Amino acid sequence: MAEAKKAIKKVPADKTIQYRGTGRRKSSIARVRILPNGNGNIVVNGKSITEYFAADTLKFIVNQPLVLTNATTKYDIFCNVNGGGLTGQAGAIRHGVSRALVRLDETLKPELKAAGFMTRDSRVKERKKYGLKAARRGPQFRKR
């Protein structure tokens, strides 16, 4: 039998401390990395937040945990998000950023929890039922 070769991981010398958080919303999953000592850059799937989210409301949703904790210019944030639409992705990033901030500083948890950012929003689209046109909408009734 051939001997299994072990892969040797090389750690770069300039590796900085990262804080990670996973956020979920609808069918979107966001993997968030926070780098301390940054200058407020937010990168989503390799693009800046202004390129990725055109609507100001979505940018506002992503920035909510940072504004609440007065950390808008303290950290650099890198997100990989997939699944769902843009609104679900923005909510997933907000959840992931909140969880990563708590890993960075445990004292922020009560503040973020009170605002509702630590709780996963479990609302998802209801499935369509047979005999109906949508989840709850029935066919149109015709008397004559």
Secondary structure, DSSP 8 states (H G I E B T S, - for coil): ------------TT----EEEEEEETTEEEEEEEESS--S-EEETTEEHHHH--SHHHHHHHHHHHHHTT-TTT-EEEEEEESS-HHHHHHHHHHHHHHHHHHH-GGGHHHHHHHT-SS-B--------TTSSSSS--------
